Amino acid sequence: MVKFVRCNALLSLAQDANGKGCRYVSKGASDDDVLKEMSGHINSVHKLDANDMKLNIMASIKTNNG
C-alpha cells in the first residue's frame, strides 16, 4: 500500500523549478512520510511555509492499494 499526494492538487497552477506546471508527487508508506516529503518540496520549490499547509496536505493524501 502506497500513500501519495500530488502538488498540483494542493497548489493549482503552481510552477516547478523549470517554470512548467508542477507535477510533483510525494509518496510514502505512511501519512507522516508523505507529509514530510511534500513539506520539503513546498518549502524548497514553491518557497511556502509548509506548516501553514499541513492540514491541506493531510486532507489530500490518497492511498493506492495496487
C-alpha positions as CSV (number, residue, x, y, z in Angstrom):
1,M,0.0,0.0,0.0
2,V,1.4,3.4,-1.0
3,K,0.1,6.7,0.1
4,F,0.6,9.8,-2.0
5,V,-0.3,13.4,-2.7
6,R,0.1,15.5,-5.8
7,C,1.5,19.0,-5.6
8,N,-1.0,20.2,-8.3
9,A,-3.8,19.0,-6.0
10,L,-2.6,21.4,-3.4
11,L,-1.4,24.4,-5.4
12,S,-3.4,24.7,-8.6
13,L,-1.3,26.2,-11.4
14,A,1.9,26.2,-9.4
15,Q,5.1,26.1,-11.5
16,D,8.1,23.9,-10.8
17,A,11.7,25.0,-10.8
18,N,11.8,24.9,-14.6
19,G,8.7,27.2,-15.0
20,K,6.4,24.4,-16.1
21,G,3.2,23.2,-14.3
22,C,4.3,21.3,-11.2
23,R,3.6,17.6,-11.4
24,Y,5.5,16.5,-8.2
25,V,4.1,13.5,-6.4
26,S,5.1,12.7,-2.8
27,K,4.9,9.0,-1.9
28,G,5.4,7.1,1.3
29,A,4.3,4.2,3.5
30,S,2.5,6.5,6.0
31,D,0.8,9.8,6.1
32,D,3.8,11.2,8.1
33,D,6.2,10.1,5.3
34,V,4.1,11.8,2.7
35,L,3.7,14.9,4.8
36,K,7.5,15.2,5.4
37,E,8.4,14.8,1.7
38,M,5.7,17.2,0.4
39,S,6.6,19.7,3.1
40,G,10.2,19.7,1.9
41,H,9.0,20.1,-1.7
42,I,6.7,23.0,-0.9
43,N,9.4,24.8,1.1
44,S,12.2,24.4,-1.4
45,V,10.5,24.7,-4.8
46,H,7.5,26.9,-4.0
47,K,9.0,28.9,-1.1
48,L,5.9,28.4,1.0
49,D,5.8,27.6,4.7
50,A,4.5,24.0,4.8
51,N,3.4,24.4,8.4
52,D,0.6,26.6,7.0
53,M,-0.4,23.9,4.6
54,K,-0.2,20.8,6.9
55,L,-3.9,20.3,7.2
56,N,-4.4,20.7,3.4
57,I,-1.7,18.1,2.7
58,M,-3.1,15.6,5.2
59,A,-6.6,16.0,3.7
60,S,-5.3,15.5,0.2
61,I,-3.4,12.2,0.8
62,K,-4.7,9.3,-1.2
63,T,-4.0,5.5,-0.9
64,N,-3.1,3.2,-3.8
65,N,-3.7,-0.4,-2.8
66,G,-2.4,-1.6,-6.2
